[in-house]
């Protein structure tokens, strides 16, 4: 697919503008180490420098002066800002450098603006460190962002269908099929949460329907005690993982949309929204586990990776749904929110993994069971279940001298 098919609307700090051309450049820093009597040099790569972005913008029309003034105000703001490149997309930290405005006598009511930006990579600031619990809590905020961006996309599609039904009688059966699918999607979520908006027509109130779907999916967590109120003193690893598996299985189960006379495009709209809702809920399930881990580390790195991978797989599936169904301008806000959600899940998981000591391989000096081995390794025999879990032992074996086991360094 050529870039002309995926061109984005350029903007800086939220102010959009039209582009005539862009020029992007970057240079890698290097050090050349030369030696006597030897041809050439040992070139050491010191990293890529910042990207330089040159954009030629144009403002035209009867109101071009007011739009130009608003754009100049955005340029004059201190610090970096988000630049949406028409080809490469969002650049979170772009530092504006200079501009040149050109007016020509033969081209009335328009001007061209030559812009230069430099990609900024902010360094760590003082007090920027966030603890694992804070990183886990950020997942909930990112999941809410996914819902807040996906609901307007759904509403626009359902509103178009409602308008079509008012002007075309043949579309009535299509609208009814959409209504049946939307109602059936919520009833297909097997939870004890009773819909508080069930009396509203989902075609007329699609935002309320989306809220109801979220409440129904979140209600799945109520069936798993360890998710309702995690008490670090009472956390049992097997129970947390068991509840997580049960909750995620229920969340990820597909919701069949099989209403009669259903339009394929309408089904794709609901499939994409439901996939986004499931991705947000899967991430929140990971959040529950990671928050409990932040209070009291009990899981192995492999178990934490399993939790994170399940959430990220669901997020990737939702991204693919939106890419397949929507044009770039509709899909982009939702996909960017989903990407941020995946990043927050990854960072929270990494922080949880780093809470535990490093894993080492220990050699068994003489025959021992797990309880005796825990006493030898840690001076604490009650950590025997930990050794069994790290080494995937389902029962209490007797280890021989010379056997190797994986254990925490302390």
Secondary structure, DSSP 8 states (H G I E B T S, - for coil): --GGGS----EETTEE-EEEEEEEE--EEEEEE--TT-SS-EEEEEEE---EEEEEEEEESTTHHHHHHHHHHHHHSSS-EEEEETTTEEEEEEEEEEEEEEEETTEEEEEEEEEEEEE------TT----HHHHHHHHHHHHHHHHHHHHHHHHHHHHHHHHHHHH-GGGHHHHHHHHHHHHHHHHTS-SS---SSTTS-TTT-HHHHHHHHHHHHHGGGGG-HHHHS--GGG--HHHHHHHHHHHHHHHHS------TT--HHHHHHHHHHHHHHHHHHHHHHHHHHHHHHHHS--S-HHHHHHHHHHHHHHHHHHHHHHHHHS-HHHHHHHHHHHHHHHHHHHHHHHHHHHHS--EEEEE--S-EEHHHHHHHHHS-GGGHHHHHHHTT-SS--EE-TT-EEEEE--
